[in-house]
C-alpha cells in the first residue's frame, strides 16, 4: 500500500488512490472520492505582505492534520512569485528549525526552471525539497541537480521509465524519489516499479513520504 502525494480529485476517483493507504491532496472533495482512505490536505503556502503571516497559516494547517510537507506554487503556472529565499523569508529558516519539508509545484506541462530550483535548494541545504511532477527524465541537468543538491527529491509517477528509475536509484539512492499520481494516465500496478528491490520500491511508494511527514528524512539523509 502506498502514500499517494500530489493528487487531485480526478486522480483520486479512479487511479492510484484506490490502492493507497493514505492520500495527500490539495483539492477539495478528494475525501468523498476515496472512501476508506486517509485523506490529508497538503497546505499551499503563499508569500504575504506581513512575512510571518505565512507561518501562522502553516501552523494552523499542520494542527488540522496537513502533512509536514508544505507546498509552494511559484512561477507563471502558480502564484507568480519566483522561488527565492528572499521572497519566502522567513519560511526556509522556519522549515529548517522545525524539520518541515517543502514541495515545489510549477504546474502541469511546465518545465521546472532547474537553475532556480538549485539556487533555492542550496540556499536552504537542510530543508528537504520535493519537486512535484513526473520529473525524472534523461535530461542530464536533472541528474546534475540531484548530484549537486542532496536535499532535492523528485516525484515519479506510474508513467516513469522503469529502467531510468532503476539507474537513478542506483546512482542517488531510493530515498531521493517519491511516488505521486498527478499528470499520470497509467494505473499503479504491482509491476510498476518491478525493477526496484523490495526495500527501494517500498521507500519510493510510501517510506520516503512517511519519513518526510514524520520529519525524519533530513536527519537520516542530510
Secondary structure, 3 states (H helix, E strand, C coil): CEEEEEECHHHHHHCHHHHEEEEEECCCCHHHHCCCCEEEECCEECCCCCCCHHHHHHHHHHHCCCCCEEEECCCCCCCCCCCCHHHHCCHHHHHHHHCCEEEECCCCCCCCCHHHHHHHHHHCCCCCEEECCCCCCCCHHHHHHHHHCCCEEEEECCCCCHHHHHHHHHHHCHHHEEEECCCCCCCCCCCCCCCCCHHHHHHHHHHHHHHHHCCCHHHHHC
